[in-house]
Amino acid sequence: MGQVLEPRRPVVVTVDSCLPPAGMKTPWLADPLVDRYLVFVTSRARPNTVLATASDLRAFFTVVTKDPREVRAADVLDFITDQRRPHGDAKVVRLVDGQAGLSSQTIKRRLSSVSGLFSWLLIIGEVDANPVPRGLSTRRARGPRSTVPLVRAPWTLPRVLEPSEVDALLAAFRRWRDRAMVEAMVLGGLRRCEVLGLRSQDLRPAEGRVFIADGKGGHQRLVPISKRFFRSLGHYLSGERPEDAGTEFVFVALQGPTRGRPLTADGLDEIVRAAKVRAKLKHATCHELRHTCLTRLREAGMALEAIQAQAGHRSIESTRLYLHLSNEWLAGEYLRAATLIDGSGLDAAVVDGSVLAGVTS
């Protein structure tokens, strides 16, 4: 069992201390206050959220080795600096955003988890204030809330696969199971966890749909998927899935000590990664496959509200991303507007309520 530290001592995080003691279902960070908070998070959040929160707090207290009650705003700013620092070869940057170190999105998520912890500590009277600043002051006054975010995250578009790349990836799979899982993402837009969470009773081949019983945030929905998925699924169920598999989940390990047990997220990632290498593709992840599906649906003219339902988005703002990813749709809208402008013969034209002055052919 992990060592419990006395109050007002720094949080010491080791490999052993990250293992929960017997009977405890939350990640164990070897600090009474932090572990009490994780118990609270467990009571109101999804398992993946609990794990992510524990991972973020572990990262924070690995850098800020203080008792939670002794953390100050300066420690939080030092943590941001540490996360921004390149690790390994400082010359290596991500092509997607030109940054080194952790991405802005990751740092913002970690700060959110840390802020959640201290908001809870404030409620129960363990601290006098939340040390995570809401923002930094601007150079000039812009109102009562004239601050900028601690971390500015660039807005980047996720990558999608071309049709030829999807075909090459599917051709690289050696099992019907693997092909069916990828088709669920690239043809139905399912999330990785939703694919792995499919149960026998969730399959509705006669309707051409699957039931998502435990989607993101615990929300349920019915998702239509192409018959290609159900054909691959049929081959897998009839010829590959072990008859003695002791689980209701559809996709299971086919060999090794975990044979017949539910496939893990790491297992699915490795399957896709290996197929990507065989297909000689530069990129292909589970999330990119989902983005690819939803982008192609938009390009084919599917209404944004329908894509929202297909994707399981709670907010239409999350779905608007696919307006920007759909190159053919954007090009078509531009050409339609440009044709109206060019055909007007005027120096100013009104397009969708916006005045374009001085437009010439």
VEXDREN-2710 file (C-alpha; in Angstrom, 1 decimal):
% VEXDREN-2710
k/r/px/py/pz
1/MET/0.0/0.0/0.0
2/GLY/1.3/3.5/-0.8
3/GLN/2.8/5.5/1.9
4/VAL/0.5/8.2/3.5
5/LEU/2.4/11.4/4.2
6/GLU/1.8/13.5/7.3
7/PRO/0.0/16.8/6.8
8/ARG/1.9/19.8/5.6
9/ARG/4.6/17.8/3.9
10/PRO/5.4/18.0/0.2
11/VAL/3.6/15.5/-2.1
12/VAL/6.1/12.8/-3.0
13/VAL/5.1/10.9/-6.2
14/THR/6.8/7.6/-7.0
15/VAL/5.8/4.7/-9.2
16/ASP/4.7/2.7/-6.2
17/SER/2.7/5.5/-4.7
18/CYS/0.6/5.8/-7.9
19/LEU/-1.0/2.4/-7.2
20/PRO/-4.2/2.5/-5.2
21/PRO/-4.4/0.6/-2.0
22/ALA/-6.6/-2.5/-1.8
23/GLY/-10.3/-1.6/-2.0
24/MET/-9.6/2.0/-3.3
25/LYS/-10.9/2.6/-6.8
26/THR/-9.2/5.9/-7.4
27/PRO/-5.6/6.7/-8.4
28/TRP/-3.3/7.0/-5.4
29/LEU/-1.0/10.0/-5.2
30/ALA/0.2/9.5/-1.6
31/ASP/-1.3/12.7/-0.3
32/PRO/-4.5/12.6/1.9
33/LEU/-6.0/15.9/0.5
34/VAL/-5.3/15.0/-3.1
35/ASP/-6.7/11.5/-2.7
36/ARG/-9.8/12.8/-1.0
37/TYR/-10.3/15.1/-4.0
38/LEU/-10.0/12.2/-6.4
39/VAL/-12.6/10.3/-4.4
40/PHE/-14.9/13.3/-4.9
41/VAL/-14.1/13.4/-8.7
42/THR/-14.9/9.7/-8.9
43/SER/-18.3/10.3/-7.5
44/ARG/-19.3/12.8/-10.2
45/ALA/-17.2/12.1/-13.3
46/ARG/-16.5/9.4/-15.9
47/PRO/-13.6/7.0/-15.3
48/ASN/-11.5/8.6/-18.1
49/THR/-11.9/12.0/-16.5
50/VAL/-10.8/10.6/-13.1
51/LEU/-7.7/9.1/-14.7
52/ALA/-6.9/12.3/-16.7
53/THR/-7.3/14.3/-13.5
54/ALA/-5.0/12.1/-11.5
55/SER/-2.4/12.2/-14.3
56/ASP/-2.6/16.0/-14.4
57/LEU/-2.3/16.4/-10.7
58/ARG/0.6/13.9/-10.6
59/ALA/2.4/16.0/-13.3
60/PHE/1.8/19.2/-11.3
61/PHE/3.0/17.9/-7.9
62/THR/6.0/16.2/-9.6
63/VAL/7.2/19.7/-10.5
64/VAL/5.7/21.6/-7.5
65/THR/6.9/19.5/-4.6
66/LYS/4.8/21.2/-1.9
67/ASP/2.0/20.4/0.4
68/PRO/-1.2/21.5/-1.5
69/ARG/-1.9/24.1/1.2
70/GLU/1.4/25.8/0.6
71/VAL/1.1/26.2/-3.2
72/ARG/1.1/29.8/-4.4
73/ALA/0.4/31.6/-7.7
74/ALA/4.2/31.8/-8.3
75/ASP/4.4/28.0/-8.2
76/VAL/1.7/27.7/-10.8
77/LEU/3.5/30.1/-13.1
78/ASP/6.7/28.1/-12.6
79/PHE/4.8/25.0/-13.5
80/ILE/3.7/26.6/-16.8
81/THR/7.3/27.5/-17.5
82/ASP/8.5/24.0/-16.9
83/GLN/5.8/22.5/-19.1
84/ARG/6.8/24.9/-21.9
85/ARG/10.4/23.9/-21.7
86/PRO/11.5/21.6/-24.5
87/HIS/12.5/18.1/-23.4
88/GLY/15.2/16.3/-25.1
89/ASP/16.4/17.9/-28.3
90/ALA/15.3/21.6/-28.1
91/LYS/15.4/21.8/-32.0
92/VAL/12.5/19.4/-32.3
93/VAL/9.1/21.2/-32.7
94/ARG/5.7/20.0/-33.7
95/LEU/4.7/20.7/-37.3
96/VAL/1.1/21.2/-36.4
97/ASP/1.7/24.3/-34.3
98/GLY/5.5/25.0/-34.3
99/GLN/5.8/24.5/-30.6
100/ALA/8.3/22.7/-28.4
101/GLY/7.5/21.2/-25.1
102/LEU/4.0/20.2/-24.3
103/SER/1.1/21.5/-26.4
104/SER/-0.9/24.5/-25.2
105/GLN/-4.0/22.4/-25.0
106/THR/-2.3/19.9/-22.7
107/ILE/-1.0/22.6/-20.4
108/LYS/-4.5/24.2/-20.3
109/ARG/-6.1/20.9/-19.4
110/ARG/-3.5/20.4/-16.6
111/LEU/-4.1/23.8/-15.2
112/SER/-7.9/23.2/-15.3
113/SER/-7.4/20.0/-13.3
114/VAL/-5.2/21.8/-10.8
115/SER/-7.7/24.7/-10.5
116/GLY/-10.4/22.1/-9.8
117/LEU/-8.4/20.7/-6.9
118/PHE/-7.9/24.1/-5.3
119/SER/-11.5/25.2/-5.8
120/TRP/-12.5/22.1/-3.9
121/LEU/-9.9/22.8/-1.2
122/LEU/-11.3/26.3/-0.9
123/ILE/-14.8/25.0/-0.4
124/ILE/-13.8/22.6/2.4
125/GLY/-11.7/25.3/4.1
126/GLU/-8.2/23.9/3.5
127/VAL/-6.9/27.0/1.6
128/ASP/-7.8/30.7/1.6
129/ALA/-7.7/31.2/-2.2
130/ASN/-7.2/29.3/-5.5
131/PRO/-3.6/29.9/-6.5
132/VAL/-4.3/29.3/-10.2
133/PRO/-4.7/32.8/-11.7
134/ARG/-7.6/33.3/-14.1
135/GLY/-5.5/35.3/-16.4
136/LEU/-2.8/38.0/-16.8
137/SER/-3.5/41.7/-16.9
138/THR/-3.5/43.4/-20.3
139/ARG/-1.4/46.4/-21.3
140/ARG/-4.5/48.6/-21.4
141/ALA/-7.8/48.5/-19.7
142/ARG/-10.6/46.8/-21.7
143/GLY/-13.2/46.6/-19.1
144/PRO/-13.8/44.9/-15.7
145/ARG/-12.2/41.7/-16.9
146/SER/-9.2/43.0/-18.8
147/THR/-7.1/39.8/-18.7
148/VAL/-5.7/37.4/-21.2
149/PRO/-5.4/33.6/-20.7
150/LEU/-2.4/32.2/-18.8
151/VAL/-1.8/29.9/-21.8
152/ARG/-2.8/30.9/-25.3
153/ALA/-3.7/27.8/-27.4
154/PRO/-3.5/28.2/-31.2
155/TRP/-6.5/27.1/-33.0
156/THR/-5.4/24.2/-35.3
157/LEU/-7.2/22.0/-37.7
158/PRO/-7.0/18.2/-37.1
159/ARG/-5.6/16.2/-40.0
160/VAL/-7.8/13.9/-42.1
161/LEU/-6.9/11.1/-44.4
162/GLU/-7.4/11.2/-48.2
163/PRO/-9.7/8.4/-49.7
164/SER/-6.6/6.7/-51.1
165/GLU/-5.0/6.7/-47.7
166/VAL/-8.1/5.2/-46.1
167/ASP/-8.1/2.4/-48.8
168/ALA/-4.4/1.7/-48.2
169/LEU/-4.9/1.6/-44.4
170/LEU/-7.8/-0.8/-44.7
171/ALA/-5.9/-3.0/-47.1
172/ALA/-3.0/-3.3/-44.5
173/PHE/-5.1/-5.0/-41.8
174/ARG/-4.6/-8.7/-41.4
175/ARG/-7.8/-9.4/-39.4
176/TRP/-11.5/-8.7/-39.9
177/ARG/-11.6/-7.5/-36.3
178/ASP/-9.1/-4.8/-37.0
179/ARG/-10.8/-3.8/-40.2
180/ALA/-14.2/-3.6/-38.5
181/MET/-13.0/-1.4/-35.7
182/VAL/-11.4/1.1/-38.1
183/GLU/-14.5/1.1/-40.3
184/ALA/-16.6/2.0/-37.2
185/MET/-14.5/5.1/-36.9
186/VAL/-13.9/6.1/-40.5
187/LEU/-17.5/5.2/-41.7
188/GLY/-19.5/5.9/-38.6
189/GLY/-17.4/8.6/-36.8
190/LEU/-17.2/6.6/-33.5
191/ARG/-14.7/7.5/-30.9
192/ARG/-12.1/5.0/-29.9
193/CYS/-13.7/4.4/-26.5
194/GLU/-17.1/3.9/-28.2
195/VAL/-15.8/1.3/-30.5
196/LEU/-14.2/-0.7/-27.7
197/GLY/-17.4/-0.2/-25.6
198/LEU/-19.7/-1.9/-28.2
199/ARG/-21.6/-4.9/-26.8
200/SER/-23.4/-7.7/-28.6
201/GLN/-26.8/-6.1/-27.7
202/ASP/-25.7/-2.8/-29.1
203/LEU/-25.5/-4.1/-32.7
204/ARG/-28.5/-3.6/-35.0
205/PRO/-27.4/-4.9/-38.4
206/ALA/-31.0/-5.0/-39.7
207/GLU/-31.3/-1.3/-39.1
208/GLY/-27.7/-0.5/-40.2
209/ARG/-27.1/1.2/-36.8
210/VAL/-25.3/0.6/-33.5
211/PHE/-26.3/1.8/-30.1
212/ILE/-23.8/3.8/-28.1
213/ALA/-24.6/3.0/-24.5
214/ASP/-21.8/4.9/-22.9
215/GLY/-20.6/7.8/-25.0
216/LYS/-18.7/10.8/-24.0
217/GLY/-20.2/12.3/-20.8
218/GLY/-22.3/9.2/-20.4
219/HIS/-24.6/10.3/-23.2
220/GLN/-26.3/7.6/-25.4
221/ARG/-27.2/7.7/-29.1
222/LEU/-28.0/5.6/-32.1
223/VAL/-25.5/5.8/-34.9
224/PRO/-26.0/4.7/-38.5
225/ILE/-23.0/3.0/-40.1
226/SER/-22.3/1.7/-43.6
227/LYS/-23.1/-2.0/-44.4
228/ARG/-19.4/-2.4/-45.1
229/PHE/-18.8/-2.3/-41.3
230/PHE/-21.4/-4.9/-40.6
231/ARG/-19.9/-7.2/-43.3
232/SER/-16.5/-7.0/-41.8
233/LEU/-18.0/-7.4/-38.3
234/GLY/-19.8/-10.6/-39.5
235/HIS/-16.6/-12.1/-40.7
236/TYR/-14.9/-11.3/-37.4
237/LEU/-17.7/-12.8/-35.3
238/SER/-18.1/-15.9/-37.3
239/GLY/-14.4/-16.7/-37.9
240/GLU/-12.1/-14.9/-35.5
241/ARG/-13.8/-14.1/-32.1
242/PRO/-13.1/-16.9/-29.6
243/GLU/-16.2/-18.9/-28.8
244/ASP/-15.2/-19.0/-25.1
245/ALA/-14.7/-15.2/-24.8
246/GLY/-16.0/-14.4/-21.3
247/THR/-17.2/-10.9/-22.0
248/GLU/-20.2/-9.1/-23.6
249/PHE/-17.9/-6.6/-25.4
250/VAL/-17.6/-7.3/-29.1
251/PHE/-14.0/-6.6/-29.7
252/VAL/-11.6/-8.8/-27.7
253/ALA/-7.9/-9.9/-27.8
254/LEU/-7.4/-12.8/-30.1
255/GLN/-4.1/-14.3/-28.7
256/GLY/-1.8/-14.2/-25.8
257/PRO/-2.6/-14.2/-22.1
258/THR/-5.5/-11.8/-22.5
259/ARG/-7.2/-13.8/-25.3
260/GLY/-10.9/-13.5/-25.1
261/ARG/-10.8/-10.4/-22.8
262/PRO/-11.9/-6.9/-23.9
263/LEU/-9.4/-5.2/-26.2
264/THR/-7.8/-2.1/-24.6
265/ALA/-7.3/1.4/-25.9
266/ASP/-3.5/0.8/-26.1
267/GLY/-4.2/-2.4/-28.0
268/LEU/-6.3/-0.6/-30.6
269/ASP/-3.8/2.2/-31.0
270/GLU/-1.0/-0.3/-31.6
271/ILE/-3.1/-2.1/-34.2
272/VAL/-3.7/1.2/-36.1
273/ARG/-0.1/2.2/-35.7
274/ALA/1.2/-1.1/-37.2
275/ALA/-1.2/-0.9/-40.1
276/LYS/-0.1/2.7/-40.8
277/VAL/3.5/1.6/-41.0
278/ARG/2.6/-1.3/-43.4
279/ALA/0.5/1.1/-45.5
280/LYS/3.5/3.6/-45.6
281/LEU/1.3/6.4/-44.3
282/LYS/2.7/9.5/-42.6
283/HIS/-0.2/9.8/-40.2
284/ALA/-3.3/7.8/-39.1
285/THR/-4.7/7.8/-35.6
286/CYS/-8.0/6.8/-34.2
287/HIS/-9.1/10.4/-33.8
288/GLU/-8.0/11.3/-37.3
289/LEU/-10.2/8.5/-38.6
290/ARG/-13.2/10.0/-36.8
291/HIS/-12.4/13.4/-38.1
292/THR/-12.1/12.0/-41.6
293/CYS/-15.6/10.5/-41.4
294/LEU/-17.3/13.6/-40.2
295/THR/-15.4/15.8/-42.7
296/ARG/-16.4/13.6/-45.7
297/LEU/-20.0/13.7/-44.5
298/ARG/-20.0/17.4/-44.5
299/GLU/-18.4/17.6/-47.9
300/ALA/-21.2/15.3/-49.2
301/GLY/-23.8/17.8/-48.0
302/MET/-24.9/16.4/-44.7
303/ALA/-26.5/19.0/-42.6
304/LEU/-24.4/20.3/-39.7
305/GLU/-27.1/19.4/-37.2
306/ALA/-27.1/15.8/-38.5
307/ILE/-23.3/15.6/-38.2
308/GLN/-23.7/16.9/-34.6
309/ALA/-26.0/13.9/-33.8
310/GLN/-23.7/11.5/-35.6
311/ALA/-20.7/12.7/-33.7
312/GLY/-22.4/12.9/-30.4
313/HIS/-21.5/16.5/-29.8
314/ARG/-23.4/18.3/-27.1
315/SER/-22.7/21.7/-28.7
316/ILE/-23.1/22.7/-32.3
317/GLU/-19.9/24.8/-31.9
318/SER/-17.9/21.6/-31.7
319/THR/-19.4/20.5/-35.0
320/ARG/-18.6/23.8/-36.8
321/LEU/-15.0/22.6/-37.0
322/TYR/-16.0/20.5/-40.0
323/LEU/-17.0/23.6/-41.9
324/HIS/-13.3/24.5/-42.0
325/LEU/-12.1/21.0/-42.7
326/SER/-14.5/20.5/-45.6
327/ASN/-12.3/22.0/-48.4
328/GLU/-14.8/21.2/-51.2
329/TRP/-17.7/22.8/-49.2
330/LEU/-15.7/26.0/-48.5
331/ALA/-14.5/26.2/-52.1
332/GLY/-18.0/25.8/-53.4
333/GLU/-19.3/28.5/-51.1
334/TYR/-16.6/30.8/-52.2
335/LEU/-17.2/30.2/-55.9
336/ARG/-20.9/30.8/-55.4
337/ALA/-20.3/34.1/-53.7
338/ALA/-17.5/35.1/-56.1
339/THR/-19.8/34.4/-59.1
340/LEU/-22.5/36.7/-57.7
341/ILE/-19.9/39.4/-57.1
342/ASP/-18.3/39.2/-60.5
343/GLY/-21.7/39.1/-62.2
344/SER/-23.0/42.2/-60.5
345/GLY/-20.7/44.5/-62.3
346/LEU/-20.6/46.8/-59.2
347/ASP/-17.7/48.1/-57.2
348/ALA/-19.5/47.1/-54.0
349/ALA/-21.6/44.0/-53.4
350/VAL/-23.6/42.7/-50.5
351/VAL/-23.0/39.0/-49.7
352/ASP/-24.8/37.5/-46.8
353/GLY/-25.2/40.9/-45.2
354/SER/-21.5/41.9/-45.4
355/VAL/-20.5/44.8/-47.7
356/LEU/-17.4/44.0/-49.9
357/ALA/-16.2/47.4/-51.2
358/GLY/-14.0/47.9/-54.2
359/VAL/-14.3/44.4/-55.5
360/THR/-13.1/44.0/-59.1
361/SER/-12.7/41.1/-61.4
END
